[in-house]
Amino acid sequence: MVSSTPPPASVLDLAPVLPVVVVEDAGDAVPLARALVAGGLPAIEVTLRTPVALDAIRAIAREVPDAVVGAGTVISPGQAADAVAAGARFLVSPGWTDLLLEAMRASGVPFLPGVSTTSEVVALLERGVREMKFFPAEAAGGTAYLRSLAGPLPQARFCPTGGIGPDCAPDYLALPNVGCVGGSWMLPADAVAGRDWGRVEALARAAAGLSAGTTCR
C-alpha cells in the first residue's frame, strides 16, 4: 500500500543532496533506496527515463517507509498524475510550461520546475512558485550564475542539478539561494550493476555530510 504520510513541506530541506536515480531493473529499486536512506539521503528522485520507473517508485513507496520518493524528468501532465498515483511525494521537471505547472500544482505534492534563465525564474515568481530546479547547472552558468541571481531575486530558492559532483557541491551549498543539490555520483554505474549496496551507502553517507567550504576541482 502506498504510504499515507503527508508529503514534505519542502524538498530542499530534507538533505543537502538529492540523489537523481535512473532505475533500469525494478528489482534494484528497494535495496538501492534502502542504501541511500541508510546513508542519510532520504529524498530520492527516480527519473521517468525508463519503462520501470513507475514500478520503482511504487516499490520504494511501499517497502521503504523512511524514504521520501519522488519523480524526476516529469515533462507532461499525464506523467505528473501517474507518478503521484504510484506514490511519488514530490515532482521534478527539467523545464516548465504553464500546462505542466498547472498539473504539478494540482498534484497536491511539492514540485520543483526546472529553470535555466532569469526570465524563467521571474515568470515562476509571478505565478507564486519560489522553489525551483536549476538545470543544467554547470552548463547554464554554475555557481557564478546563481550567485548573481541572489541579489535581485532573493526569494527564489534552487536545487541545482546537472554536472555537479562531490568536489563542487559544497560551492553550491554555500550560496544563500541554494537549498540542496541534485546528483548521481553516489550511484556509480559499476556499483549499481554489481549491486554493491554497501558502497552506495558509503557514498551516500559522504554526500549527506557535505557542507559549504571546498572548491571545484
C-alpha positions as CSV (number, residue, x, y, z in Angstrom):
1,M,0.0,0.0,0.0
2,V,1.3,3.5,-0.9
3,S,2.4,5.5,2.2
4,S,-0.3,7.8,3.6
5,T,2.4,10.0,5.2
6,P,2.0,13.7,4.2
7,P,4.3,15.0,1.6
8,P,7.3,17.1,2.8
9,A,6.7,20.8,3.1
10,S,9.9,21.4,1.1
11,V,12.1,19.0,-0.8
12,L,15.0,21.5,-0.5
13,D,15.3,21.0,3.3
14,L,15.4,17.2,3.5
15,A,19.1,16.7,2.9
16,P,22.0,18.6,1.3
17,V,22.0,16.2,-1.7
18,L,19.0,14.9,-3.7
19,P,20.1,11.6,-5.4
20,V,19.0,11.5,-9.0
21,V,18.3,7.8,-9.8
22,V,17.8,6.1,-13.1
23,V,16.4,2.6,-12.4
24,E,16.9,0.1,-15.2
25,D,15.9,-3.0,-13.2
26,A,12.8,-2.7,-10.9
27,G,14.3,-5.3,-8.6
28,D,17.1,-2.8,-7.7
29,A,14.7,-0.1,-6.6
30,V,14.2,-1.2,-3.0
31,P,17.7,-2.2,-2.0
32,L,19.1,0.9,-3.7
33,A,16.6,3.1,-1.8
34,R,17.4,1.4,1.5
35,A,21.2,2.1,0.9
36,L,20.6,5.7,0.2
37,V,18.3,6.2,3.3
38,A,20.8,4.3,5.5
39,G,23.5,6.7,4.2
40,G,21.4,9.7,5.3
41,L,19.8,10.7,2.0
42,P,16.0,10.1,2.5
43,A,14.8,12.1,-0.5
44,I,15.2,10.1,-3.7
45,E,14.3,11.4,-7.2
46,V,13.5,8.5,-9.6
47,T,13.7,9.8,-13.1
48,L,10.9,8.8,-15.5
49,R,13.5,7.8,-18.2
50,T,13.0,4.1,-18.1
51,P,10.0,1.8,-18.6
52,V,10.3,0.5,-15.0
53,A,10.4,4.0,-13.3
54,L,6.8,4.0,-12.1
55,D,7.2,0.4,-10.8
56,A,10.4,1.5,-9.0
57,I,8.5,4.5,-7.3
58,R,5.7,2.2,-6.4
59,A,8.0,-0.4,-4.8
60,I,10.0,2.2,-2.8
61,A,6.9,4.0,-1.6
62,R,5.5,0.6,-0.4
63,E,8.6,-1.0,1.1
64,V,10.9,1.8,2.2
65,P,8.9,3.9,4.6
66,D,11.8,6.1,5.6
67,A,12.3,7.2,2.0
68,V,10.7,10.3,0.5
69,V,10.5,9.1,-3.1
70,G,9.7,11.5,-5.9
71,A,9.6,11.5,-9.7
72,G,12.0,13.4,-11.9
73,T,12.1,14.2,-15.6
74,V,8.4,15.0,-15.4
75,I,7.5,16.6,-18.8
76,S,3.8,16.1,-19.2
77,P,0.6,16.4,-17.1
78,G,0.0,12.7,-17.5
79,Q,3.4,11.8,-16.1
80,A,2.7,14.0,-13.1
81,A,-0.6,12.3,-12.4
82,D,0.8,8.8,-12.9
83,A,3.8,9.4,-10.7
84,V,1.7,10.6,-7.8
85,A,-0.7,7.7,-8.2
86,A,2.4,5.4,-8.0
87,G,3.4,7.0,-4.7
88,A,5.7,9.9,-5.6
89,R,5.7,12.5,-2.9
90,F,7.3,15.3,-4.9
91,L,7.8,16.1,-8.6
92,V,10.8,17.5,-10.5
93,S,10.9,18.7,-14.1
94,P,13.8,19.8,-16.3
95,G,11.8,22.7,-17.6
96,W,8.2,24.0,-17.4
97,T,5.2,25.3,-19.3
98,D,2.0,26.7,-18.0
99,L,0.2,23.4,-18.7
100,L,2.8,21.4,-16.9
101,L,3.0,23.8,-14.0
102,E,-0.8,23.7,-13.6
103,A,-0.6,19.8,-13.4
104,M,2.2,19.8,-10.9
105,R,0.4,22.4,-8.7
106,A,-2.8,20.3,-8.9
107,S,-0.9,17.1,-7.9
108,G,-1.0,18.1,-4.2
109,V,2.7,17.3,-3.7
110,P,5.7,19.7,-3.7
111,F,7.3,20.3,-7.0
112,L,10.5,21.8,-8.5
113,P,10.0,23.2,-12.0
114,G,13.3,23.5,-14.0
115,V,14.8,26.8,-15.0
116,S,18.0,28.0,-16.6
117,T,17.3,31.7,-17.3
118,T,16.5,34.8,-15.2
119,S,13.2,35.3,-17.2
120,E,12.1,31.8,-16.3
121,V,12.7,32.5,-12.6
122,V,10.8,35.7,-12.8
123,A,7.9,34.0,-14.6
124,L,7.6,31.4,-11.9
125,L,7.8,34.0,-9.1
126,E,4.9,35.8,-10.8
127,R,3.0,32.5,-10.5
128,G,3.8,32.1,-6.9
129,V,6.5,29.5,-7.2
130,R,9.6,30.1,-5.2
131,E,11.4,26.7,-5.2
132,M,12.9,25.6,-8.5
133,K,15.4,23.2,-10.1
134,F,18.3,25.0,-11.8
135,F,19.2,22.8,-14.8
136,P,21.6,22.1,-16.4
137,A,23.5,23.7,-13.6
138,E,27.1,23.6,-14.7
139,A,26.3,24.2,-18.4
140,A,23.9,27.1,-17.6
141,G,26.4,29.1,-15.6
142,G,27.0,27.3,-12.4
143,T,27.7,29.0,-9.1
144,A,28.5,32.3,-10.7
145,Y,25.1,32.5,-12.3
146,L,23.2,31.5,-9.2
147,R,25.2,34.0,-7.1
148,S,24.2,36.7,-9.5
149,L,20.5,35.9,-9.0
150,A,20.7,36.1,-5.2
151,G,20.7,39.9,-5.1
152,P,17.8,40.8,-7.4
153,L,15.8,37.6,-6.8
154,P,16.4,36.6,-3.1
155,Q,13.0,35.0,-2.8
156,A,13.9,32.2,-5.3
157,R,15.5,29.0,-3.9
158,F,17.1,26.4,-6.0
159,C,18.2,22.7,-6.3
160,P,21.0,22.9,-8.9
161,T,21.3,19.7,-10.9
162,G,23.5,18.8,-13.9
163,G,27.2,18.2,-13.9
164,I,27.6,18.5,-10.1
165,G,29.8,16.2,-8.2
166,P,31.2,15.9,-4.6
167,D,34.1,18.4,-5.3
168,C,31.9,21.3,-6.4
169,A,28.7,20.5,-4.5
170,P,29.9,22.5,-1.4
171,D,30.4,25.6,-3.6
172,Y,26.7,25.4,-4.5
173,L,25.6,24.7,-0.9
174,A,27.4,27.8,0.2
175,L,25.1,30.0,-1.8
176,P,22.3,31.7,0.1
177,N,19.7,30.7,-2.6
178,V,20.6,27.0,-2.7
179,G,18.7,24.6,-0.5
180,C,20.2,21.3,-1.9
181,V,22.0,20.0,-4.9
182,G,21.0,17.1,-7.2
183,G,23.4,14.5,-8.4
184,S,24.1,10.8,-9.1
185,W,27.7,10.4,-8.1
186,M,26.8,8.3,-5.1
187,L,25.3,5.8,-7.6
188,P,28.3,4.8,-9.8
189,A,27.2,2.5,-12.7
190,D,29.6,-0.3,-11.7
191,A,28.3,-0.3,-8.1
192,V,24.6,-0.5,-9.2
193,A,25.4,-3.1,-11.8
194,G,27.2,-5.2,-9.2
195,R,24.5,-4.5,-6.6
196,D,27.2,-3.2,-4.3
197,W,24.7,-1.5,-1.9
198,G,27.3,-1.2,0.8
199,R,29.4,1.1,-1.5
200,V,26.3,3.1,-2.4
201,E,25.5,3.5,1.3
202,A,29.1,4.7,2.0
203,L,29.0,7.2,-0.9
204,A,25.5,8.4,0.3
205,R,26.9,9.0,3.8
206,A,29.7,11.1,2.4
207,A,27.3,13.1,0.3
208,A,25.0,13.6,3.3
209,G,27.9,15.1,5.2
210,L,28.7,17.7,2.6
211,S,28.6,21.3,3.6
212,A,29.9,24.6,2.3
213,G,33.7,25.1,2.2
214,T,35.6,23.4,-0.6
215,T,36.1,24.5,-4.2
216,C,35.5,22.8,-7.5
217,R,38.4,20.8,-8.9
